[in-house]
Amino acid sequence: MNIKQFVLYQGAVGMAASMIFPFYILLLRDVGSSFSQFGWAYGLFALTSALSFPFIGKFADRIGDKQLLLVYSWGMAVLLILFPLAYEIWHVYCLQIAMGLFGAIQKNSEKTVLARAVSKERAGREIGNYHIWTSVAAAIAVIGTGYLVDFLTIGSIFYLASLVFAWSGFFIMKAGSTESIKAGNL
């Protein structure tokens, strides 16, 4: 995989995540009955991510970043299909725990790929350039999804984001090894 492919992959998963994160509170509003339940749901997400990082770091070194990126893409694709089907708060809690695990996989893998790919002398500039493109993709997704929500249901946004995650899984499968990204310009 070259760095442009990695940026495209990360842009796609960033877009898919940005499609749902600002809007899934609207879906949760129909499931939960209080703000404390939303706090628990998001807290479970964050706590699961935090507790998962040490284990994910060990797996990244042992099995490789590409495999973890595949787990993230396909896991999120399946998870987002399940979100619109959640009708009780405990369903949301279980989904948030799984999403916390997948989120930790993505964050750790993104950073390890970048750490292995950028030259130490220009790390700040290269990572800054990387974040320009992934942030622009996320912004486009949030704005575009705002318009889509006006015409579609909230649940359909989850299905659409699931398709983008599935596409990213196919893309990363076809891409070469993440070890082949050489230090250079992003």
PyMOL commands that place a pseudoatom at each C-alpha (Angstrom):
pseudoatom trace, name=CA, resn=MET, resi=1, chain=A, elem=C, hetatm=0, pos=[0.000, 0.000, 0.000]
pseudoatom trace, name=CA, resn=ASN, resi=2, chain=A, elem=C, hetatm=0, pos=[1.324, 3.408, -0.787]
pseudoatom trace, name=CA, resn=ILE, resi=3, chain=A, elem=C, hetatm=0, pos=[0.662, 6.513, 1.257]
pseudoatom trace, name=CA, resn=LYS, resi=4, chain=A, elem=C, hetatm=0, pos=[-1.944, 7.842, -1.201]
pseudoatom trace, name=CA, resn=GLN, resi=5, chain=A, elem=C, hetatm=0, pos=[-3.905, 4.611, -0.849]
pseudoatom trace, name=CA, resn=PHE, resi=6, chain=A, elem=C, hetatm=0, pos=[-3.697, 4.904, 2.926]
pseudoatom trace, name=CA, resn=VAL, resi=7, chain=A, elem=C, hetatm=0, pos=[-4.960, 8.488, 2.825]
pseudoatom trace, name=CA, resn=LEU, resi=8, chain=A, elem=C, hetatm=0, pos=[-7.839, 7.373, 0.553]
pseudoatom trace, name=CA, resn=TYR, resi=9, chain=A, elem=C, hetatm=0, pos=[-8.680, 4.533, 2.932]
pseudoatom trace, name=CA, resn=GLN, resi=10, chain=A, elem=C, hetatm=0, pos=[-8.543, 6.770, 6.003]
pseudoatom trace, name=CA, resn=GLY, resi=11, chain=A, elem=C, hetatm=0, pos=[-10.566, 9.434, 4.185]
pseudoatom trace, name=CA, resn=ALA, resi=12, chain=A, elem=C, hetatm=0, pos=[-13.254, 6.861, 3.407]
pseudoatom trace, name=CA, resn=VAL, resi=13, chain=A, elem=C, hetatm=0, pos=[-13.495, 5.519, 6.956]
pseudoatom trace, name=CA, resn=GLY, resi=14, chain=A, elem=C, hetatm=0, pos=[-13.377, 9.066, 8.287]
pseudoatom trace, name=CA, resn=MET, resi=15, chain=A, elem=C, hetatm=0, pos=[-16.276, 9.974, 6.024]
pseudoatom trace, name=CA, resn=ALA, resi=16, chain=A, elem=C, hetatm=0, pos=[-18.266, 6.914, 7.103]
pseudoatom trace, name=CA, resn=ALA, resi=17, chain=A, elem=C, hetatm=0, pos=[-17.672, 7.629, 10.789]
pseudoatom trace, name=CA, resn=SER, resi=18, chain=A, elem=C, hetatm=0, pos=[-18.509, 11.311, 10.306]
pseudoatom trace, name=CA, resn=MET, resi=19, chain=A, elem=C, hetatm=0, pos=[-21.760, 10.359, 8.641]
pseudoatom trace, name=CA, resn=ILE, resi=20, chain=A, elem=C, hetatm=0, pos=[-23.071, 8.765, 11.801]
pseudoatom trace, name=CA, resn=PHE, resi=21, chain=A, elem=C, hetatm=0, pos=[-21.363, 10.250, 14.857]
pseudoatom trace, name=CA, resn=PRO, resi=22, chain=A, elem=C, hetatm=0, pos=[-22.982, 13.698, 14.762]
pseudoatom trace, name=CA, resn=PHE, resi=23, chain=A, elem=C, hetatm=0, pos=[-26.372, 12.197, 13.965]
pseudoatom trace, name=CA, resn=TYR, resi=24, chain=A, elem=C, hetatm=0, pos=[-26.603, 9.017, 15.972]
pseudoatom trace, name=CA, resn=ILE, resi=25, chain=A, elem=C, hetatm=0, pos=[-27.742, 10.955, 19.017]
pseudoatom trace, name=CA, resn=LEU, resi=26, chain=A, elem=C, hetatm=0, pos=[-30.990, 11.468, 17.077]
pseudoatom trace, name=CA, resn=LEU, resi=27, chain=A, elem=C, hetatm=0, pos=[-31.349, 7.696, 16.796]
pseudoatom trace, name=CA, resn=LEU, resi=28, chain=A, elem=C, hetatm=0, pos=[-30.498, 7.196, 20.471]
pseudoatom trace, name=CA, resn=ARG, resi=29, chain=A, elem=C, hetatm=0, pos=[-33.127, 9.748, 21.454]
pseudoatom trace, name=CA, resn=ASP, resi=30, chain=A, elem=C, hetatm=0, pos=[-35.734, 7.261, 20.293]
pseudoatom trace, name=CA, resn=VAL, resi=31, chain=A, elem=C, hetatm=0, pos=[-34.175, 4.452, 22.364]
pseudoatom trace, name=CA, resn=GLY, resi=32, chain=A, elem=C, hetatm=0, pos=[-33.161, 6.011, 25.667]
pseudoatom trace, name=CA, resn=SER, resi=33, chain=A, elem=C, hetatm=0, pos=[-35.278, 7.927, 28.133]
pseudoatom trace, name=CA, resn=SER, resi=34, chain=A, elem=C, hetatm=0, pos=[-32.680, 10.202, 29.739]
pseudoatom trace, name=CA, resn=PHE, resi=35, chain=A, elem=C, hetatm=0, pos=[-29.448, 12.034, 29.153]
pseudoatom trace, name=CA, resn=SER, resi=36, chain=A, elem=C, hetatm=0, pos=[-27.789, 9.836, 31.763]
pseudoatom trace, name=CA, resn=GLN, resi=37, chain=A, elem=C, hetatm=0, pos=[-28.412, 6.848, 29.491]
pseudoatom trace, name=CA, resn=PHE, resi=38, chain=A, elem=C, hetatm=0, pos=[-26.671, 8.666, 26.663]
pseudoatom trace, name=CA, resn=GLY, resi=39, chain=A, elem=C, hetatm=0, pos=[-23.828, 9.451, 29.073]
pseudoatom trace, name=CA, resn=TRP, resi=40, chain=A, elem=C, hetatm=0, pos=[-23.531, 5.775, 29.942]
pseudoatom trace, name=CA, resn=ALA, resi=41, chain=A, elem=C, hetatm=0, pos=[-23.599, 4.781, 26.277]
pseudoatom trace, name=CA, resn=TYR, resi=42, chain=A, elem=C, hetatm=0, pos=[-20.810, 7.169, 25.343]
pseudoatom trace, name=CA, resn=GLY, resi=43, chain=A, elem=C, hetatm=0, pos=[-18.909, 6.411, 28.551]
pseudoatom trace, name=CA, resn=LEU, resi=44, chain=A, elem=C, hetatm=0, pos=[-18.954, 2.692, 27.764]
pseudoatom trace, name=CA, resn=PHE, resi=45, chain=A, elem=C, hetatm=0, pos=[-17.594, 3.517, 24.309]
pseudoatom trace, name=CA, resn=ALA, resi=46, chain=A, elem=C, hetatm=0, pos=[-14.730, 5.601, 25.728]
pseudoatom trace, name=CA, resn=LEU, resi=47, chain=A, elem=C, hetatm=0, pos=[-13.926, 3.163, 28.556]
pseudoatom trace, name=CA, resn=THR, resi=48, chain=A, elem=C, hetatm=0, pos=[-13.847, 0.174, 26.207]
pseudoatom trace, name=CA, resn=SER, resi=49, chain=A, elem=C, hetatm=0, pos=[-11.495, 2.062, 23.883]
pseudoatom trace, name=CA, resn=ALA, resi=50, chain=A, elem=C, hetatm=0, pos=[-9.194, 2.991, 26.756]
pseudoatom trace, name=CA, resn=LEU, resi=51, chain=A, elem=C, hetatm=0, pos=[-9.008, -0.535, 28.142]
pseudoatom trace, name=CA, resn=SER, resi=52, chain=A, elem=C, hetatm=0, pos=[-8.458, -2.044, 24.666]
pseudoatom trace, name=CA, resn=PHE, resi=53, chain=A, elem=C, hetatm=0, pos=[-5.417, -0.015, 23.593]
pseudoatom trace, name=CA, resn=PRO, resi=54, chain=A, elem=C, hetatm=0, pos=[-2.702, -2.101, 25.337]
pseudoatom trace, name=CA, resn=PHE, resi=55, chain=A, elem=C, hetatm=0, pos=[-3.988, -5.328, 23.779]
pseudoatom trace, name=CA, resn=ILE, resi=56, chain=A, elem=C, hetatm=0, pos=[-4.471, -3.788, 20.352]
pseudoatom trace, name=CA, resn=GLY, resi=57, chain=A, elem=C, hetatm=0, pos=[-0.927, -2.415, 20.415]
pseudoatom trace, name=CA, resn=LYS, resi=58, chain=A, elem=C, hetatm=0, pos=[0.432, -5.923, 21.009]
pseudoatom trace, name=CA, resn=PHE, resi=59, chain=A, elem=C, hetatm=0, pos=[-1.689, -7.306, 18.160]
pseudoatom trace, name=CA, resn=ALA, resi=60, chain=A, elem=C, hetatm=0, pos=[-0.529, -4.541, 15.815]
pseudoatom trace, name=CA, resn=ASP, resi=61, chain=A, elem=C, hetatm=0, pos=[3.072, -5.556, 16.318]
pseudoatom trace, name=CA, resn=ARG, resi=62, chain=A, elem=C, hetatm=0, pos=[2.309, -9.264, 16.017]
pseudoatom trace, name=CA, resn=ILE, resi=63, chain=A, elem=C, hetatm=0, pos=[-0.248, -9.529, 13.193]
pseudoatom trace, name=CA, resn=GLY, resi=64, chain=A, elem=C, hetatm=0, pos=[0.211, -6.232, 11.397]
pseudoatom trace, name=CA, resn=ASP, resi=65, chain=A, elem=C, hetatm=0, pos=[-1.681, -3.037, 10.781]
pseudoatom trace, name=CA, resn=LYS, resi=66, chain=A, elem=C, hetatm=0, pos=[-3.444, -4.170, 7.606]
pseudoatom trace, name=CA, resn=GLN, resi=67, chain=A, elem=C, hetatm=0, pos=[-5.208, -7.021, 9.398]
pseudoatom trace, name=CA, resn=LEU, resi=68, chain=A, elem=C, hetatm=0, pos=[-6.386, -4.674, 12.126]
pseudoatom trace, name=CA, resn=LEU, resi=69, chain=A, elem=C, hetatm=0, pos=[-7.614, -2.152, 9.554]
pseudoatom trace, name=CA, resn=LEU, resi=70, chain=A, elem=C, hetatm=0, pos=[-9.606, -4.984, 7.948]
pseudoatom trace, name=CA, resn=VAL, resi=71, chain=A, elem=C, hetatm=0, pos=[-11.130, -5.908, 11.320]
pseudoatom trace, name=CA, resn=TYR, resi=72, chain=A, elem=C, hetatm=0, pos=[-12.074, -2.273, 11.837]
pseudoatom trace, name=CA, resn=SER, resi=73, chain=A, elem=C, hetatm=0, pos=[-13.655, -1.789, 8.407]
pseudoatom trace, name=CA, resn=TRP, resi=74, chain=A, elem=C, hetatm=0, pos=[-15.653, -4.998, 8.393]
pseudoatom trace, name=CA, resn=GLY, resi=75, chain=A, elem=C, hetatm=0, pos=[-16.545, -4.755, 12.081]
pseudoatom trace, name=CA, resn=MET, resi=76, chain=A, elem=C, hetatm=0, pos=[-17.930, -1.254, 11.664]
pseudoatom trace, name=CA, resn=ALA, resi=77, chain=A, elem=C, hetatm=0, pos=[-19.815, -2.274, 8.514]
pseudoatom trace, name=CA, resn=VAL, resi=78, chain=A, elem=C, hetatm=0, pos=[-21.632, -4.997, 10.459]
pseudoatom trace, name=CA, resn=LEU, resi=79, chain=A, elem=C, hetatm=0, pos=[-22.089, -2.881, 13.575]
pseudoatom trace, name=CA, resn=LEU, resi=80, chain=A, elem=C, hetatm=0, pos=[-23.755, -0.027, 11.693]
pseudoatom trace, name=CA, resn=ILE, resi=81, chain=A, elem=C, hetatm=0, pos=[-26.304, -2.403, 10.202]
pseudoatom trace, name=CA, resn=LEU, resi=82, chain=A, elem=C, hetatm=0, pos=[-27.300, -3.333, 13.758]
pseudoatom trace, name=CA, resn=PHE, resi=83, chain=A, elem=C, hetatm=0, pos=[-27.656, 0.207, 15.143]
pseudoatom trace, name=CA, resn=PRO, resi=84, chain=A, elem=C, hetatm=0, pos=[-31.031, 1.034, 13.525]
pseudoatom trace, name=CA, resn=LEU, resi=85, chain=A, elem=C, hetatm=0, pos=[-32.356, -2.287, 14.860]
pseudoatom trace, name=CA, resn=ALA, resi=86, chain=A, elem=C, hetatm=0, pos=[-31.595, -1.374, 18.491]
pseudoatom trace, name=CA, resn=TYR, resi=87, chain=A, elem=C, hetatm=0, pos=[-34.819, -0.699, 20.350]
pseudoatom trace, name=CA, resn=GLU, resi=88, chain=A, elem=C, hetatm=0, pos=[-33.762, -1.015, 23.973]
pseudoatom trace, name=CA, resn=ILE, resi=89, chain=A, elem=C, hetatm=0, pos=[-31.042, 0.849, 25.796]
pseudoatom trace, name=CA, resn=TRP, resi=90, chain=A, elem=C, hetatm=0, pos=[-29.072, -2.296, 26.600]
pseudoatom trace, name=CA, resn=HIS, resi=91, chain=A, elem=C, hetatm=0, pos=[-28.802, -2.930, 22.850]
pseudoatom trace, name=CA, resn=VAL, resi=92, chain=A, elem=C, hetatm=0, pos=[-27.209, 0.484, 22.486]
pseudoatom trace, name=CA, resn=TYR, resi=93, chain=A, elem=C, hetatm=0, pos=[-24.831, -0.228, 25.376]
pseudoatom trace, name=CA, resn=CYS, resi=94, chain=A, elem=C, hetatm=0, pos=[-23.656, -3.465, 23.721]
pseudoatom trace, name=CA, resn=LEU, resi=95, chain=A, elem=C, hetatm=0, pos=[-23.209, -1.688, 20.390]
pseudoatom trace, name=CA, resn=GLN, resi=96, chain=A, elem=C, hetatm=0, pos=[-21.266, 1.115, 22.065]
pseudoatom trace, name=CA, resn=ILE, resi=97, chain=A, elem=C, hetatm=0, pos=[-18.906, -1.379, 23.719]
pseudoatom trace, name=CA, resn=ALA, resi=98, chain=A, elem=C, hetatm=0, pos=[-18.237, -2.988, 20.325]
pseudoatom trace, name=CA, resn=MET, resi=99, chain=A, elem=C, hetatm=0, pos=[-17.840, 0.442, 18.734]
pseudoatom trace, name=CA, resn=GLY, resi=100, chain=A, elem=C, hetatm=0, pos=[-15.332, 1.387, 21.439]
pseudoatom trace, name=CA, resn=LEU, resi=101, chain=A, elem=C, hetatm=0, pos=[-13.252, -1.675, 20.605]
pseudoatom trace, name=CA, resn=PHE, resi=102, chain=A, elem=C, hetatm=0, pos=[-13.359, -0.949, 16.870]
pseudoatom trace, name=CA, resn=GLY, resi=103, chain=A, elem=C, hetatm=0, pos=[-12.589, 2.722, 17.458]
pseudoatom trace, name=CA, resn=ALA, resi=104, chain=A, elem=C, hetatm=0, pos=[-9.493, 1.780, 19.444]
pseudoatom trace, name=CA, resn=ILE, resi=105, chain=A, elem=C, hetatm=0, pos=[-8.399, -0.547, 16.651]
pseudoatom trace, name=CA, resn=GLN, resi=106, chain=A, elem=C, hetatm=0, pos=[-8.711, 2.292, 14.135]
pseudoatom trace, name=CA, resn=LYS, resi=107, chain=A, elem=C, hetatm=0, pos=[-6.918, 4.905, 16.247]
pseudoatom trace, name=CA, resn=ASN, resi=108, chain=A, elem=C, hetatm=0, pos=[-4.037, 2.598, 17.100]
pseudoatom trace, name=CA, resn=SER, resi=109, chain=A, elem=C, hetatm=0, pos=[-3.658, 1.302, 13.536]
pseudoatom trace, name=CA, resn=GLU, resi=110, chain=A, elem=C, hetatm=0, pos=[-3.771, 4.786, 12.027]
pseudoatom trace, name=CA, resn=LYS, resi=111, chain=A, elem=C, hetatm=0, pos=[-0.998, 5.934, 14.314]
pseudoatom trace, name=CA, resn=THR, resi=112, chain=A, elem=C, hetatm=0, pos=[1.205, 2.885, 13.817]
pseudoatom trace, name=CA, resn=VAL, resi=113, chain=A, elem=C, hetatm=0, pos=[0.921, 3.120, 10.029]
pseudoatom trace, name=CA, resn=LEU, resi=114, chain=A, elem=C, hetatm=0, pos=[1.846, 6.806, 10.189]
pseudoatom trace, name=CA, resn=ALA, resi=115, chain=A, elem=C, hetatm=0, pos=[4.705, 6.155, 12.626]
pseudoatom trace, name=CA, resn=ARG, resi=116, chain=A, elem=C, hetatm=0, pos=[6.125, 3.567, 10.258]
pseudoatom trace, name=CA, resn=ALA, resi=117, chain=A, elem=C, hetatm=0, pos=[5.568, 5.700, 7.141]
pseudoatom trace, name=CA, resn=VAL, resi=118, chain=A, elem=C, hetatm=0, pos=[6.772, 9.214, 7.840]
pseudoatom trace, name=CA, resn=SER, resi=119, chain=A, elem=C, hetatm=0, pos=[10.345, 10.406, 7.888]
pseudoatom trace, name=CA, resn=LYS, resi=120, chain=A, elem=C, hetatm=0, pos=[11.396, 11.543, 11.336]
pseudoatom trace, name=CA, resn=GLU, resi=121, chain=A, elem=C, hetatm=0, pos=[12.875, 14.766, 9.978]
pseudoatom trace, name=CA, resn=ARG, resi=122, chain=A, elem=C, hetatm=0, pos=[9.560, 15.865, 8.446]
pseudoatom trace, name=CA, resn=ALA, resi=123, chain=A, elem=C, hetatm=0, pos=[7.058, 14.029, 10.661]
pseudoatom trace, name=CA, resn=GLY, resi=124, chain=A, elem=C, hetatm=0, pos=[5.110, 17.151, 11.686]
pseudoatom trace, name=CA, resn=ARG, resi=125, chain=A, elem=C, hetatm=0, pos=[4.684, 18.396, 8.129]
pseudoatom trace, name=CA, resn=GLU, resi=126, chain=A, elem=C, hetatm=0, pos=[3.818, 14.962, 6.699]
pseudoatom trace, name=CA, resn=ILE, resi=127, chain=A, elem=C, hetatm=0, pos=[1.263, 14.150, 9.382]
pseudoatom trace, name=CA, resn=GLY, resi=128, chain=A, elem=C, hetatm=0, pos=[-0.198, 17.656, 9.033]
pseudoatom trace, name=CA, resn=ASN, resi=129, chain=A, elem=C, hetatm=0, pos=[-0.663, 17.055, 5.292]
pseudoatom trace, name=CA, resn=TYR, resi=130, chain=A, elem=C, hetatm=0, pos=[-2.247, 13.674, 6.027]
pseudoatom trace, name=CA, resn=HIS, resi=131, chain=A, elem=C, hetatm=0, pos=[-4.741, 15.281, 8.406]
pseudoatom trace, name=CA, resn=ILE, resi=132, chain=A, elem=C, hetatm=0, pos=[-5.725, 17.937, 5.862]
pseudoatom trace, name=CA, resn=TRP, resi=133, chain=A, elem=C, hetatm=0, pos=[-7.176, 15.316, 3.530]
pseudoatom trace, name=CA, resn=THR, resi=134, chain=A, elem=C, hetatm=0, pos=[-8.797, 13.094, 6.141]
pseudoatom trace, name=CA, resn=SER, resi=135, chain=A, elem=C, hetatm=0, pos=[-10.333, 16.134, 7.878]
pseudoatom trace, name=CA, resn=VAL, resi=136, chain=A, elem=C, hetatm=0, pos=[-11.691, 17.551, 4.626]
pseudoatom trace, name=CA, resn=ALA, resi=137, chain=A, elem=C, hetatm=0, pos=[-13.282, 14.163, 3.872]
pseudoatom trace, name=CA, resn=ALA, resi=138, chain=A, elem=C, hetatm=0, pos=[-14.881, 14.108, 7.333]
pseudoatom trace, name=CA, resn=ALA, resi=139, chain=A, elem=C, hetatm=0, pos=[-16.201, 17.673, 6.954]
pseudoatom trace, name=CA, resn=ILE, resi=140, chain=A, elem=C, hetatm=0, pos=[-17.730, 16.888, 3.560]
pseudoatom trace, name=CA, resn=ALA, resi=141, chain=A, elem=C, hetatm=0, pos=[-19.408, 13.823, 5.066]
pseudoatom trace, name=CA, resn=VAL, resi=142, chain=A, elem=C, hetatm=0, pos=[-20.922, 15.747, 7.987]
pseudoatom trace, name=CA, resn=ILE, resi=143, chain=A, elem=C, hetatm=0, pos=[-22.271, 18.524, 5.746]
pseudoatom trace, name=CA, resn=GLY, resi=144, chain=A, elem=C, hetatm=0, pos=[-23.558, 16.102, 3.110]
pseudoatom trace, name=CA, resn=THR, resi=145, chain=A, elem=C, hetatm=0, pos=[-25.185, 13.857, 5.688]
pseudoatom trace, name=CA, resn=GLY, resi=146, chain=A, elem=C, hetatm=0, pos=[-27.000, 16.839, 7.156]
pseudoatom trace, name=CA, resn=TYR, resi=147, chain=A, elem=C, hetatm=0, pos=[-28.756, 17.235, 3.810]
pseudoatom trace, name=CA, resn=LEU, resi=148, chain=A, elem=C, hetatm=0, pos=[-29.330, 13.487, 3.422]
pseudoatom trace, name=CA, resn=VAL, resi=149, chain=A, elem=C, hetatm=0, pos=[-31.016, 13.245, 6.819]
pseudoatom trace, name=CA, resn=ASP, resi=150, chain=A, elem=C, hetatm=0, pos=[-33.608, 15.740, 5.585]
pseudoatom trace, name=CA, resn=PHE, resi=151, chain=A, elem=C, hetatm=0, pos=[-34.572, 13.323, 2.796]
pseudoatom trace, name=CA, resn=LEU, resi=152, chain=A, elem=C, hetatm=0, pos=[-33.855, 9.913, 4.310]
pseudoatom trace, name=CA, resn=THR, resi=153, chain=A, elem=C, hetatm=0, pos=[-34.399, 8.304, 7.681]
pseudoatom trace, name=CA, resn=ILE, resi=154, chain=A, elem=C, hetatm=0, pos=[-31.729, 8.299, 10.367]
pseudoatom trace, name=CA, resn=GLY, resi=155, chain=A, elem=C, hetatm=0, pos=[-31.513, 4.510, 10.016]
pseudoatom trace, name=CA, resn=SER, resi=156, chain=A, elem=C, hetatm=0, pos=[-30.715, 4.762, 6.318]
pseudoatom trace, name=CA, resn=ILE, resi=157, chain=A, elem=C, hetatm=0, pos=[-27.669, 6.891, 7.134]
pseudoatom trace, name=CA, resn=PHE, resi=158, chain=A, elem=C, hetatm=0, pos=[-26.304, 4.002, 9.187]
pseudoatom trace, name=CA, resn=TYR, resi=159, chain=A, elem=C, hetatm=0, pos=[-26.827, 1.638, 6.240]
pseudoatom trace, name=CA, resn=LEU, resi=160, chain=A, elem=C, hetatm=0, pos=[-25.114, 4.053, 3.873]
pseudoatom trace, name=CA, resn=ALA, resi=161, chain=A, elem=C, hetatm=0, pos=[-22.152, 4.458, 6.252]
pseudoatom trace, name=CA, resn=SER, resi=162, chain=A, elem=C, hetatm=0, pos=[-22.027, 0.657, 6.553]
pseudoatom trace, name=CA, resn=LEU, resi=163, chain=A, elem=C, hetatm=0, pos=[-21.615, 0.438, 2.786]
pseudoatom trace, name=CA, resn=VAL, resi=164, chain=A, elem=C, hetatm=0, pos=[-18.733, 2.926, 2.893]
pseudoatom trace, name=CA, resn=PHE, resi=165, chain=A, elem=C, hetatm=0, pos=[-17.053, 0.870, 5.625]
pseudoatom trace, name=CA, resn=ALA, resi=166, chain=A, elem=C, hetatm=0, pos=[-17.587, -2.307, 3.582]
pseudoatom trace, name=CA, resn=TRP, resi=167, chain=A, elem=C, hetatm=0, pos=[-16.032, -0.602, 0.539]
pseudoatom trace, name=CA, resn=SER, resi=168, chain=A, elem=C, hetatm=0, pos=[-13.050, 0.425, 2.686]
pseudoatom trace, name=CA, resn=GLY, resi=169, chain=A, elem=C, hetatm=0, pos=[-12.665, -3.214, 3.739]
pseudoatom trace, name=CA, resn=PHE, resi=170, chain=A, elem=C, hetatm=0, pos=[-12.513, -4.324, 0.107]
pseudoatom trace, name=CA, resn=PHE, resi=171, chain=A, elem=C, hetatm=0, pos=[-10.101, -1.489, -0.657]
pseudoatom trace, name=CA, resn=ILE, resi=172, chain=A, elem=C, hetatm=0, pos=[-7.689, -2.389, 2.135]
pseudoatom trace, name=CA, resn=MET, resi=173, chain=A, elem=C, hetatm=0, pos=[-7.860, -6.075, 1.126]
pseudoatom trace, name=CA, resn=LYS, resi=174, chain=A, elem=C, hetatm=0, pos=[-6.743, -5.190, -2.386]
pseudoatom trace, name=CA, resn=ALA, resi=175, chain=A, elem=C, hetatm=0, pos=[-4.033, -2.791, -1.216]
pseudoatom trace, name=CA, resn=GLY, resi=176, chain=A, elem=C, hetatm=0, pos=[-0.581, -4.112, -0.557]
pseudoatom trace, name=CA, resn=SER, resi=177, chain=A, elem=C, hetatm=0, pos=[0.951, -4.549, 2.861]
pseudoatom trace, name=CA, resn=THR, resi=178, chain=A, elem=C, hetatm=0, pos=[1.123, -1.490, 5.097]
pseudoatom trace, name=CA, resn=GLU, resi=179, chain=A, elem=C, hetatm=0, pos=[4.775, -2.400, 5.652]
pseudoatom trace, name=CA, resn=SER, resi=180, chain=A, elem=C, hetatm=0, pos=[5.461, -1.335, 2.076]
pseudoatom trace, name=CA, resn=ILE, resi=181, chain=A, elem=C, hetatm=0, pos=[4.705, 2.322, 2.867]
pseudoatom trace, name=CA, resn=LYS, resi=182, chain=A, elem=C, hetatm=0, pos=[8.101, 3.916, 2.785]
pseudoatom trace, name=CA, resn=ALA, resi=183, chain=A, elem=C, hetatm=0, pos=[9.063, 6.994, 4.723]
pseudoatom trace, name=CA, resn=GLY, resi=184, chain=A, elem=C, hetatm=0, pos=[8.463, 9.920, 2.458]
pseudoatom trace, name=CA, resn=ASN, resi=185, chain=A, elem=C, hetatm=0, pos=[6.061, 12.684, 1.639]
pseudoatom trace, name=CA, resn=LEU, resi=186, chain=A, elem=C, hetatm=0, pos=[2.400, 12.475, 2.510]
for i in range(1, 186): cmd.bond("trace and resi %d" % i, "trace and resi %d" % (i + 1))
show_as sticks, trace
zoom trace
